[in-house]
Amino acid sequence: MSVQVSKTAPGKINLFFAVGDVQENGYHPVASLYSSVSLLEKVTVSEGISQGISQSISIAVESPLAEMAASGAFDIASVPLDEKNLAYRGALAVIDAQGLSVEDVSLHLHIEKAVPVAGGMGGGSADAAAAMAAVNEYLVRTDVVATELSGEHLLELAAPLGADVPFALQGGISVGLGVGDQLTPVELSEAIQPLHLVMVPASFGLSTPHVFAELDRGRAVGDYPSTNGLEVPEALLEALRAQSAPIARICEIARYIENDLAAPACALAPELKKTLAIQHEGIISSFVSGSGPTIAFLMDSAESAHQLEAALKRKGRFAVAVEAP
């Protein structure tokens, strides 16, 4: 029986995202508080039919993408299945690090998507992380190489692929500095309850580079303020770690949620403001996820999250209740 290796990696939200001014290298320094969510991308590696890396894609049945695809709002063909795909680049990084070339292997990557595409939730980065982990194990199980790369080595390889890829490999909650790739995990007590959110994807995507470009344009003419500092507030970290009453803890966390990309995302897609303004019992806070256009609602309980999800679906909106650690 042929060898198959499957690995998953989570989508993410940014509970805090401060962006510095663009540098000469074109990158923006950031201070981010990453949190994984319970939407998982899955990559399965198996033997290809020819030398090199081939790819295919499907949509996870229980995900907002399934509903979006059924309505025609999401076109799976928009995801590249060549070297432009981050999963391909992640697989290639592992192959190169093992001293091989793409001509030395015959791999097929099957990507099962659950995270909205171009939705500010790091779905492509999760694909890359899952592909790296799966290829790393597959090469050993098929006796192509003798030993796997270490987790630390994978993190080093992930950084050049994009700021969100190292976090997708690691998961959990982390402070991200630099361009988001300098990660410091935030340790939480096992007694602390997860956060409950409802993610509302749009029927369209937003290009992250376009959102950053709009931020740069707006700051140059005074439309958007410069960041107050590239540091995740200690008060937010304390609120996450607090073992106080659940509602008090959630409300304290909500006080410090901030995203410098929210205003430029809303400028590029003004309809997001209507989603942010949705009112429903149990909503503590609403915010743009990363570079958008997915909107996150921080809820007071799992029950409220599922009630909001159901209410939005009845109105024809795509929504999914998720947990964050």
URTAVEN-V879043 format. One record per helix or strand of 3 or more residues. SS is the DSSP state (alpha for helix, beta for strand). FROM is the first residue (numbers start at 0). TO is the last residue. Records with the same first field share a line. If there is no record, write none. Layout:
SS: FROM-TO, FROM-TO
//
This chain:
beta: 4-21, 27-46, 51-58, 105-112, 172-176, 181-184, 194-199, 282-287, 294-298, 319-323
alpha: 63-70, 75-77, 85-96, 101-103, 122-140, 150-158, 162-169, 207-219, 233-240, 245-254, 260-267, 271-275, 301-313
//
